[in-house]
Amino acid sequence: MNKLKKFGLGLIVSLFLSFTANAGSIKIGTEGAYPPWNSKDASGNLIGFEVELANALCEIMKHNCTIVEQDWDGMIPALTSKKFDAIMAGMSITDERKKTINFSQGYADEVASLAVMKGSSLENLDTPEGINLSIGGSEVTKALKTLTGALAGKTVCVQTATIHQNFLDSGDVGKVKVRTYKTQDEVNLDLTSGRCDAALAAAVSFTDYAEKSGKAVVLTGPTFSGGAFGNGVGVGIRKGDSKLLNDFNAAIDKARDDGTISKLAIKWFGFDASM
């Protein structure tokens, strides 16, 4: 065999092996600014419930995974433009988002709540403990009416492009003054500094912030689920990537069955938020 043929054969083998080695390599986008779902430590390393869960799911799927940071408001555009292959960023499964991307089955519940500073006139609102907007009924109607009266003329702070902003903009609790922020950290800071009368986000985000900061942030009113708040948190995947979607669904099944999701949820949230 002459040198040219040997070189050509070697190149083909090399390319094949390279392709095989990288065939299972995927990138997962996360925000890195939504603790305890995802955040960064003092050294700038990505940490949190979803970071550990992503690594566990990748091990089950036998994929080589890289977790990359992405600003929240550009998360879906970055996925569709193939900057990465999947989203694990506390993203709730909603009908509106499903018009653009697909979702795996849910891996964790994310109930929302209003938060205020202790001593606020909005503390201890007389509402049910939790309401599901998908179910509706007299209890939900009564709770929304109570919130509409309590929030009239108040400023409610929220992270932009979230289910929480969508709910406030829906009119279900009247015409509140909505102030939006790029990150949840900014919401928390303005709540504690008095620029917000209340804030709306995942309940666990506020309890995590209160515990770590020592600030007197307390939850008020009901916890919210269903409707604009979606049906749990799942992996966002581009439409057409059916194999990757199936891989994630199978891996979530296994991680749920063997207790991995429950264990990680208890570690990061303090309770079992697995679905």
Secondary structure as a PSIPRED ss2 file (coil, helix, strand):
# PSIPRED VFORMAT (PSIPRED V4.0)

   1 M C   1.000  0.000  0.000
   2 N C   1.000  0.000  0.000
   3 K H   0.000  1.000  0.000
   4 L H   0.000  1.000  0.000
   5 K H   0.000  1.000  0.000
   6 K H   0.000  1.000  0.000
   7 F H   0.000  1.000  0.000
   8 G H   0.000  1.000  0.000
   9 L H   0.000  1.000  0.000
  10 G H   0.000  1.000  0.000
  11 L H   0.000  1.000  0.000
  12 I H   0.000  1.000  0.000
  13 V H   0.000  1.000  0.000
  14 S H   0.000  1.000  0.000
  15 L H   0.000  1.000  0.000
  16 F H   0.000  1.000  0.000
  17 L H   0.000  1.000  0.000
  18 S H   0.000  1.000  0.000
  19 F H   0.000  1.000  0.000
  20 T H   0.000  1.000  0.000
  21 A H   0.000  1.000  0.000
  22 N H   0.000  1.000  0.000
  23 A C   1.000  0.000  0.000
  24 G C   1.000  0.000  0.000
  25 S E   0.000  0.000  1.000
  26 I E   0.000  0.000  1.000
  27 K E   0.000  0.000  1.000
  28 I E   0.000  0.000  1.000
  29 G E   0.000  0.000  1.000
  30 T E   0.000  0.000  1.000
  31 E C   1.000  0.000  0.000
  32 G C   1.000  0.000  0.000
  33 A C   1.000  0.000  0.000
  34 Y E   0.000  0.000  1.000
  35 P C   1.000  0.000  0.000
  36 P C   1.000  0.000  0.000
  37 W C   1.000  0.000  0.000
  38 N E   0.000  0.000  1.000
  39 S E   0.000  0.000  1.000
  40 K E   0.000  0.000  1.000
  41 D C   1.000  0.000  0.000
  42 A C   1.000  0.000  0.000
  43 S C   1.000  0.000  0.000
  44 G C   1.000  0.000  0.000
  45 N C   1.000  0.000  0.000
  46 L E   0.000  0.000  1.000
  47 I E   0.000  0.000  1.000
  48 G C   1.000  0.000  0.000
  49 F H   0.000  1.000  0.000
  50 E H   0.000  1.000  0.000
  51 V H   0.000  1.000  0.000
  52 E H   0.000  1.000  0.000
  53 L H   0.000  1.000  0.000
  54 A H   0.000  1.000  0.000
  55 N H   0.000  1.000  0.000
  56 A H   0.000  1.000  0.000
  57 L H   0.000  1.000  0.000
  58 C H   0.000  1.000  0.000
  59 E H   0.000  1.000  0.000
  60 I H   0.000  1.000  0.000
  61 M H   0.000  1.000  0.000
  62 K C   1.000  0.000  0.000
  63 H C   1.000  0.000  0.000
  64 N E   0.000  0.000  1.000
  65 C E   0.000  0.000  1.000
  66 T E   0.000  0.000  1.000
  67 I E   0.000  0.000  1.000
  68 V E   0.000  0.000  1.000
  69 E E   0.000  0.000  1.000
  70 Q C   1.000  0.000  0.000
  71 D C   1.000  0.000  0.000
  72 W H   0.000  1.000  0.000
  73 D H   0.000  1.000  0.000
  74 G H   0.000  1.000  0.000
  75 M H   0.000  1.000  0.000
  76 I H   0.000  1.000  0.000
  77 P H   0.000  1.000  0.000
  78 A H   0.000  1.000  0.000
  79 L H   0.000  1.000  0.000
  80 T H   0.000  1.000  0.000
  81 S C   1.000  0.000  0.000
  82 K C   1.000  0.000  0.000
  83 K C   1.000  0.000  0.000
  84 F C   1.000  0.000  0.000
  85 D C   1.000  0.000  0.000
  86 A E   0.000  0.000  1.000
  87 I E   0.000  0.000  1.000
  88 M C   1.000  0.000  0.000
  89 A C   1.000  0.000  0.000
  90 G C   1.000  0.000  0.000
  91 M C   1.000  0.000  0.000
  92 S E   0.000  0.000  1.000
  93 I C   1.000  0.000  0.000
  94 T C   1.000  0.000  0.000
  95 D H   0.000  1.000  0.000
  96 E H   0.000  1.000  0.000
  97 R H   0.000  1.000  0.000
  98 K H   0.000  1.000  0.000
  99 K C   1.000  0.000  0.000
 100 T C   1.000  0.000  0.000
 101 I C   1.000  0.000  0.000
 102 N E   0.000  0.000  1.000
 103 F E   0.000  0.000  1.000
 104 S C   1.000  0.000  0.000
 105 Q C   1.000  0.000  0.000
 106 G C   1.000  0.000  0.000
 107 Y C   1.000  0.000  0.000
 108 A E   0.000  0.000  1.000
 109 D C   1.000  0.000  0.000
 110 E C   1.000  0.000  0.000
 111 V C   1.000  0.000  0.000
 112 A E   0.000  0.000  1.000
 113 S E   0.000  0.000  1.000
 114 L E   0.000  0.000  1.000
 115 A E   0.000  0.000  1.000
 116 V E   0.000  0.000  1.000
 117 M E   0.000  0.000  1.000
 118 K C   1.000  0.000  0.000
 119 G C   1.000  0.000  0.000
 120 S C   1.000  0.000  0.000
 121 S C   1.000  0.000  0.000
 122 L C   1.000  0.000  0.000
 123 E C   1.000  0.000  0.000
 124 N C   1.000  0.000  0.000
 125 L C   1.000  0.000  0.000
 126 D C   1.000  0.000  0.000
 127 T C   1.000  0.000  0.000
 128 P C   1.000  0.000  0.000
 129 E C   1.000  0.000  0.000
 130 G E   0.000  0.000  1.000
 131 I E   0.000  0.000  1.000
 132 N E   0.000  0.000  1.000
 133 L C   1.000  0.000  0.000
 134 S C   1.000  0.000  0.000
 135 I C   1.000  0.000  0.000
 136 G C   1.000  0.000  0.000
 137 G C   1.000  0.000  0.000
 138 S H   0.000  1.000  0.000
 139 E H   0.000  1.000  0.000
 140 V H   0.000  1.000  0.000
 141 T H   0.000  1.000  0.000
 142 K H   0.000  1.000  0.000
 143 A H   0.000  1.000  0.000
 144 L H   0.000  1.000  0.000
 145 K H   0.000  1.000  0.000
 146 T H   0.000  1.000  0.000
 147 L H   0.000  1.000  0.000
 148 T H   0.000  1.000  0.000
 149 G H   0.000  1.000  0.000
 150 A H   0.000  1.000  0.000
 151 L H   0.000  1.000  0.000
 152 A C   1.000  0.000  0.000
 153 G C   1.000  0.000  0.000
 154 K C   1.000  0.000  0.000
 155 T E   0.000  0.000  1.000
 156 V E   0.000  0.000  1.000
 157 C E   0.000  0.000  1.000
 158 V E   0.000  0.000  1.000
 159 Q E   0.000  0.000  1.000
 160 T C   1.000  0.000  0.000
 161 A C   1.000  0.000  0.000
 162 T C   1.000  0.000  0.000
 163 I H   0.000  1.000  0.000
 164 H H   0.000  1.000  0.000
 165 Q H   0.000  1.000  0.000
 166 N H   0.000  1.000  0.000
 167 F H   0.000  1.000  0.000
 168 L H   0.000  1.000  0.000
 169 D H   0.000  1.000  0.000
 170 S C   1.000  0.000  0.000
 171 G C   1.000  0.000  0.000
 172 D C   1.000  0.000  0.000
 173 V C   1.000  0.000  0.000
 174 G C   1.000  0.000  0.000
 175 K C   1.000  0.000  0.000
 176 V C   1.000  0.000  0.000
 177 K E   0.000  0.000  1.000
 178 V E   0.000  0.000  1.000
 179 R E   0.000  0.000  1.000
 180 T E   0.000  0.000  1.000
 181 Y E   0.000  0.000  1.000
 182 K C   1.000  0.000  0.000
 183 T C   1.000  0.000  0.000
 184 Q H   0.000  1.000  0.000
 185 D H   0.000  1.000  0.000
 186 E H   0.000  1.000  0.000
 187 V H   0.000  1.000  0.000
 188 N H   0.000  1.000  0.000
 189 L H   0.000  1.000  0.000
 190 D H   0.000  1.000  0.000
 191 L H   0.000  1.000  0.000
 192 T H   0.000  1.000  0.000
 193 S C   1.000  0.000  0.000
 194 G C   1.000  0.000  0.000
 195 R C   1.000  0.000  0.000
 196 C C   1.000  0.000  0.000
 197 D C   1.000  0.000  0.000
 198 A E   0.000  0.000  1.000
 199 A E   0.000  0.000  1.000
 200 L E   0.000  0.000  1.000
 201 A E   0.000  0.000  1.000
 202 A E   0.000  0.000  1.000
 203 A H   0.000  1.000  0.000
 204 V H   0.000  1.000  0.000
 205 S H   0.000  1.000  0.000
 206 F H   0.000  1.000  0.000
 207 T H   0.000  1.000  0.000
 208 D H   0.000  1.000  0.000
 209 Y H   0.000  1.000  0.000
 210 A H   0.000  1.000  0.000
 211 E H   0.000  1.000  0.000
 212 K H   0.000  1.000  0.000
 213 S H   0.000  1.000  0.000
 214 G C   1.000  0.000  0.000
 215 K C   1.000  0.000  0.000
 216 A C   1.000  0.000  0.000
 217 V E   0.000  0.000  1.000
 218 V E   0.000  0.000  1.000
 219 L E   0.000  0.000  1.000
 220 T E   0.000  0.000  1.000
 221 G E   0.000  0.000  1.000
 222 P E   0.000  0.000  1.000
 223 T E   0.000  0.000  1.000
 224 F E   0.000  0.000  1.000
 225 S E   0.000  0.000  1.000
 226 G C   1.000  0.000  0.000
 227 G H   0.000  1.000  0.000
 228 A H   0.000  1.000  0.000
 229 F H   0.000  1.000  0.000
 230 G C   1.000  0.000  0.000
 231 N C   1.000  0.000  0.000
 232 G C   1.000  0.000  0.000
 233 V E   0.000  0.000  1.000
 234 G C   1.000  0.000  0.000
 235 V C   1.000  0.000  0.000
 236 G E   0.000  0.000  1.000
 237 I E   0.000  0.000  1.000
 238 R C   1.000  0.000  0.000
 239 K C   1.000  0.000  0.000
 240 G C   1.000  0.000  0.000
 241 D C   1.000  0.000  0.000
 242 S H   0.000  1.000  0.000
 243 K H   0.000  1.000  0.000
 244 L H   0.000  1.000  0.000
 245 L H   0.000  1.000  0.000
 246 N H   0.000  1.000  0.000
 247 D H   0.000  1.000  0.000
 248 F H   0.000  1.000  0.000
 249 N H   0.000  1.000  0.000
 250 A H   0.000  1.000  0.000
 251 A H   0.000  1.000  0.000
 252 I H   0.000  1.000  0.000
 253 D H   0.000  1.000  0.000
 254 K H   0.000  1.000  0.000
 255 A H   0.000  1.000  0.000
 256 R H   0.000  1.000  0.000
 257 D H   0.000  1.000  0.000
 258 D C   1.000  0.000  0.000
 259 G C   1.000  0.000  0.000
 260 T H   0.000  1.000  0.000
 261 I H   0.000  1.000  0.000
 262 S H   0.000  1.000  0.000
 263 K H   0.000  1.000  0.000
 264 L H   0.000  1.000  0.000
 265 A H   0.000  1.000  0.000
 266 I H   0.000  1.000  0.000
 267 K H   0.000  1.000  0.000
 268 W H   0.000  1.000  0.000
 269 F H   0.000  1.000  0.000
 270 G C   1.000  0.000  0.000
 271 F C   1.000  0.000  0.000
 272 D C   1.000  0.000  0.000
 273 A C   1.000  0.000  0.000
 274 S E   0.000  0.000  1.000
 275 M C   1.000  0.000  0.000
